[in-house]
């Protein structure tokens, strides 16, 4: 796991990476190269593109080829470029809307709760919603995650913006919910994202808990434009300064 330590001074600016970025290939507003230039302008030293995809998305091969081209173009510019996708859970068994053939081409795969199990809350209330949320994650870990890792053992699989759906519904996770999530992720060697986008951001206490106890952490702004990336970069730096850092 490595040693953990806090920044020596509050003014220390950590090396930052943004591992959650969207472009015009899905629902973003700017091209991948525009996002790279913005990242370089604000001192970001690593980015991973994670455009939304579904199993039938036909843009993915072209998208992956473009990221490979940009990796080569910017290989001497002091920025690490990764290719990833963001996909969603579709049922309580933990199935995701994903084409397994893409797994070998990716550096990172973000799996997120976007629509399911919203309907469970609407029809059965918050207790069943929370129960289904965790059941879905367990189902994914027991089956889909194993299959994906068999296809690409080096692929980083990350739970994107955890508890974002809870917050949208006015539900606030408790310490035990955060601890339960961290335990599940650590046992499965699955990462948890610390998402600093205002729409998805957990409070500093919970970000600190994840940074301190989770074995695999991914930092992201969930930006959909280069202006959003620039604006959120300060939030990313601040969050990393406040949280325990891992070396």
Secondary structure, DSSP 8 states (H G I E B T S, - for coil): ---EE--SSTT-----EEEEE--TTTT-SS-HHHHHHHHHHTT--EEEEEEE--TT-SSHHHHHHHHHHHHHHTTTTT-EEEEEEEEEB-STT--BS--GGGGGG-SEEEEE-SSTTHHHHHHH-HHHHHHHHHHHHHHIIIIIHHHHHHH-TT-EEEE-STTHHHHHTT----HHHHHHHHHHHHHHT-EEEEE-STTT---HHHHHHHHHH-SSEEEE--BSSHHHHHHHHHHHHHHHHHS-EE-
